[in-house]
Amino acid sequence: MKEFVLIFRNSISDDFKPSPEQMQQVMTEWMGWMGDMGAQGKLVDRGNRLSMSEGKTVKPGDVVTDGPYTEVKEFINGYLIVKTETIEEAVVLAKACPILKIGGNVEVRKVVTPEDNS
């Protein structure tokens, strides 16, 4: 089995202002989606959400800047790690992610181990 990181990206949109009930529904869908993957033995790490307001970027030359950047239209919202035989199987899991229903997207990336030359 290989491990893949599912990276959740979302856009900042003034148009999307969910009600508390809608947010509860989205959270229920997320928990169900992750629970299904866990029941299948495919969920390695539930990951975490990532802060939009507290972040820094470290660059060469001892340069530190604020981030995430407000001019960026899309931001990384969080991640989790799954294990599957192929990237195609990980993509199938990603296609069921609730973030897709609210305008976000999921990036699927293979975790490369030291013994992996791909």
Secondary structure as the mmCIF struct_conf table of DSSP 4:
data_model
#
loop_
_struct_conf.conf_type_id
_struct_conf.id
_struct_conf.beg_label_comp_id
_struct_conf.beg_label_asym_id
_struct_conf.beg_label_seq_id
_struct_conf.end_label_comp_id
_struct_conf.end_label_asym_id
_struct_conf.end_label_seq_id
STRN STRN1 LYS A 2 SER A 11
BEND BEND1 ASP A 14 ASP A 15
HELX_RH_AL_P HELX_RH_AL_P1 PRO A 20 ALA A 39
TURN_TY1_P TURN_TY1_P1 GLN A 40 GLY A 41
STRN STRN2 LEU A 43 ASP A 45
STRN STRN3 ARG A 49 ARG A 49
BEND BEND2 MET A 52 GLU A 54
STRN STRN4 LYS A 56 LYS A 59
TURN_TY1_P TURN_TY1_P2 PRO A 60 ASP A 62
STRN STRN5 VAL A 63 ASP A 66
BEND BEND3 PRO A 68 PRO A 68
TURN_TY1_P TURN_TY1_P3 THR A 70 GLU A 71
BEND BEND4 LYS A 73 LYS A 73
STRN STRN6 GLU A 74 THR A 84
BEND BEND5 GLU A 85 THR A 86
HELX_RH_AL_P HELX_RH_AL_P2 ILE A 87 LYS A 95
TURN_TY1_P TURN_TY1_P4 ALA A 96 ALA A 96
HELX_RH_3T_P HELX_RH_3T_P1 PRO A 98 ILE A 102
TURN_TY1_P TURN_TY1_P5 GLY A 103 GLY A 103
STRN STRN7 ASN A 105 LYS A 110
HELX_LH_PP_P HELX_LH_PP_P1 VAL A 111 THR A 113
TURN_TY1_P TURN_TY1_P6 PRO A 114 GLU A 115
#
